[in-house]
Amino acid sequence: MPHMIENIGAAAVRFTPAELAELNRSVSAIQIRGARLPDAVLVFSGTEAPPKP
């Protein structure tokens, strides 16, 4: 619960245009490699759990 309350505070964070530009530059420099999830897990993407009785 403490982490959830702390994370909710992220909605109040505001960036200046310069900070946002720096953040975007930094993020765009990250090279992403590989799959997000293993194939065995991706098989279940879009699968919903059955409704509870």
C-alpha positions in Angstrom: 0.0 0.0 0.0 2.8 2.5 0.8 4.2 2.0 -2.7 0.9 2.5 -4.4 0.3 5.7 -2.5 3.8 6.9 -3.5 3.2 5.9 -7.1 -0.1 7.9 -7.2 2.0 11.0 -6.5 3.7 10.6 -9.9 0.6 12.1 -11.5 1.4 15.4 -9.9 5.0 15.6 -11.4 5.3 18.4 -13.9 8.2 18.9 -16.3 9.5 22.1 -17.8 9.8 22.1 -21.6 13.6 21.8 -21.2 13.3 18.9 -18.8 10.8 17.1 -21.1 13.1 17.7 -24.1 16.1 16.2 -22.2 14.0 13.2 -21.1 12.8 12.6 -24.7 16.4 12.8 -26.0 17.6 10.4 -23.3 14.8 7.9 -23.9 15.2 8.0 -27.7 18.9 7.1 -27.3 18.0 3.7 -25.7 18.4 0.9 -28.1 15.8 -1.8 -27.4 16.7 -5.4 -28.2 14.9 -8.7 -28.0 11.3 -9.6 -27.3 9.3 -8.1 -24.5 8.2 -11.6 -23.3 9.3 -15.1 -24.1 7.3 -16.9 -26.8 5.8 -19.3 -24.2 4.2 -16.3 -22.5 3.2 -14.4 -25.7 1.0 -17.4 -26.5 -1.4 -16.2 -23.8 -1.5 -12.6 -24.9 -5.1 -11.5 -25.3 -6.4 -14.4 -23.3 -8.9 -13.6 -20.6 -9.3 -15.5 -17.4 -12.7 -17.3 -17.2 -15.3 -15.5 -15.2 -15.5 -16.4 -11.5 -18.7 -18.3 -10.6 
